[in-house]
Amino acid sequence: MSLCTIARRLCLSKPSSGSRLSAIWAHLYSTEAAKDMGAKKYKYPDVYDPYGPMPPPSEKVVELADRIAALPPEEIKQIAPALLLRLNQEPPQAVSGQGFGFGAQVGSGAGSGKAEKKAEKTVFDVRLEKFDAAAKIKIIKEIRTFTDLGLKEAKELVEKAPVVLKQSLTKEEAEAIIAKIKVAGGVAVME
């Protein structure tokens, strides 16, 4: 039970003891009460170390660190592979970020100098570049056959040329659409 709870109970049980009550409240809110209870103030460390205090490094380690720091950058890069070889440990494997959208991928072979083979594109977009003015109606009809657009939307799309007509197609589907546009009198390209 806290001191405040005890003081309240004393106040409620004996309402006539006003001087005693004021002495209790004065004791509760004084700084001497904290000293009487033996409360200690916690001192936070300057740097948090989850592994606890560590002994200082030996003279050999300090000397080795100084010698490594004095090396040129080219030789510093060779230290990690040499240590892995000397300690019979395998080099760490590169983690693939494929499918996570991290941007351009860096080659997994560090310093190998080999150019990676580019992945073959499997998804294509069909873009209407230009068309003959006399063939505008034919192109609008053709666009309506492979899209879900109405007459007005297809007409507005054709008038915005150059514009992407359809996205995320296989190579065969894209080539078929390009051939149909060409027959109708337009020029379409695959992206």
C-alpha positions in Angstrom: 0.0 0.0 0.0 1.3 3.5 -0.9 1.9 6.3 1.6 -0.8 8.4 0.0 -3.4 5.6 0.6 -2.3 5.3 4.2 -2.6 9.1 4.7 -6.1 9.2 3.2 -7.3 6.4 5.4 -5.9 8.1 8.5 -7.7 11.3 7.5 -11.0 9.6 7.0 -10.8 7.5 10.2 -9.9 10.4 12.5 -11.3 13.7 11.3 -10.5 15.6 14.5 -6.7 15.2 14.2 -6.0 18.2 11.9 -2.5 18.8 13.2 -1.5 15.2 12.8 -2.8 15.2 9.2 -0.9 18.2 8.2 2.3 16.6 9.6 1.7 13.5 7.5 1.1 15.5 4.3 4.1 17.6 4.9 6.2 14.5 5.4 4.9 12.9 2.2 5.7 15.9 0.0 9.0 16.8 1.5 12.4 15.9 -0.1 13.5 14.4 3.2 10.9 11.6 2.8 12.6 10.4 -0.3 15.9 10.3 1.6 14.3 8.5 4.5 13.0 5.7 2.2 16.5 5.1 0.8 15.5 6.0 -2.8 18.4 6.0 -5.1 18.7 7.8 -8.4 19.6 5.7 -11.3 22.6 6.9 -13.4 22.4 6.0 -17.1 25.6 4.9 -18.8 27.1 7.1 -21.5 27.0 4.4 -24.1 24.6 1.4 -24.0 26.4 -1.9 -24.5 24.1 -5.0 -24.5 27.0 -7.3 -23.9 28.3 -5.6 -20.8 31.7 -4.1 -20.2 34.5 -5.4 -22.2 38.2 -5.4 -21.3 40.4 -3.1 -23.3 42.2 -4.6 -26.4 45.6 -6.0 -25.9 48.8 -4.3 -27.2 49.0 -6.7 -30.1 45.5 -5.9 -31.3 46.1 -2.2 -31.1 49.3 -2.5 -33.0 47.6 -4.6 -35.7 44.8 -2.1 -36.0 47.3 0.7 -36.5 49.1 -1.3 -39.2 45.9 -2.0 -41.0 44.8 1.6 -40.9 48.1 2.6 -42.4 47.7 0.4 -45.5 46.5 1.8 -48.8 42.8 1.2 -49.8 43.7 -1.5 -52.4 45.4 -3.6 -49.8 42.7 -3.1 -47.2 40.2 -4.6 -49.6 42.3 -7.7 -49.8 42.3 -8.3 -46.0 38.8 -9.9 -45.7 39.3 -12.5 -48.5 42.8 -13.4 -47.2 41.5 -13.9 -43.7 38.6 -16.1 -44.9 41.1 -18.2 -46.8 43.5 -18.4 -43.9 40.7 -19.4 -41.4 39.2 -22.0 -43.9 35.8 -20.2 -44.0 33.6 -19.9 -47.0 33.0 -16.4 -48.4 29.5 -15.0 -47.6 27.0 -15.7 -50.4 25.3 -12.7 -52.1 21.6 -12.3 -51.1 19.3 -12.0 -54.1 16.8 -9.1 -54.0 14.9 -10.4 -56.9 11.2 -9.7 -56.6 11.6 -7.0 -53.9 12.0 -4.0 -56.2 15.3 -2.7 -54.9 16.3 -1.1 -58.2 19.2 -2.1 -60.3 20.8 -5.4 -59.3 24.6 -5.5 -58.7 26.5 -8.5 -60.0 26.9 -11.3 -57.5 30.5 -12.0 -58.4 32.5 -9.2 -56.8 35.5 -8.2 -58.9 34.9 -11.0 -61.5 34.6 -8.5 -64.3 32.2 -10.7 -66.3 29.2 -9.0 -67.7 25.9 -10.6 -66.7 23.6 -11.8 -69.4 20.5 -9.6 -69.6 17.2 -11.3 -68.8 15.0 -11.7 -71.9 11.9 -9.4 -71.8 8.7 -11.4 -71.5 6.1 -8.6 -71.1 5.5 -6.0 -73.8 3.4 -2.9 -74.5 2.0 -1.9 -77.9 2.4 1.7 -78.8 0.6 3.5 -81.6 3.2 5.9 -83.1 1.4 7.4 -86.1 -1.4 6.7 -88.6 -2.6 7.8 -92.0 -5.5 10.3 -91.7 -7.6 8.4 -94.2 -7.2 5.2 -92.2 -8.3 6.7 -88.9 -11.7 5.0 -88.8 -10.2 1.6 -89.6 -7.7 2.0 -86.8 -10.4 3.0 -84.3 -12.4 -0.1 -85.3 -9.3 -2.3 -85.0 -8.5 -0.9 -81.5 -12.0 -1.6 -80.4 -11.5 -5.3 -81.3 -8.7 -5.9 -78.8 -9.7 -3.4 -76.1 -12.8 -2.9 -74.1 -13.2 0.7 -75.2 -16.3 2.3 -76.6 -16.3 4.3 -79.9 -15.7 7.7 -78.2 -12.9 6.4 -75.9 -11.2 4.6 -78.9 -11.4 7.8 -81.0 -9.9 9.9 -78.2 -7.1 7.3 -77.7 -6.2 7.3 -81.5 -6.2 11.1 -81.6 -3.6 11.2 -78.7 -1.0 9.3 -80.8 1.7 8.5 -80.0 0.1 6.5 -77.1 0.2 3.1 -75.5 -2.7 1.0 -76.8 -2.3 -2.1 -74.6 0.1 -3.2 -71.8 1.4 -6.4 -70.4 1.2 -8.6 -73.5 3.2 -11.6 -74.5 5.4 -11.2 -77.5 3.0 -13.2 -79.8 0.0 -11.1 -78.8 1.9 -7.9 -79.3 3.1 -8.9 -82.7 -0.4 -9.9 -83.7 -1.8 -6.5 -82.7 1.0 -4.7 -84.5 0.3 -6.6 -87.7 -3.5 -5.7 -87.5 -2.6 -2.0 -86.9 -0.2 -2.1 -89.9 -2.9 -3.6 -92.2 -5.4 -0.9 -91.1 -2.9 1.8 -92.0 -1.1 2.7 -88.8 2.4 2.3 -87.4 2.7 0.6 -84.0 5.8 -0.5 -82.1 6.5 -3.0 -79.3 8.1 -1.7 -76.1 
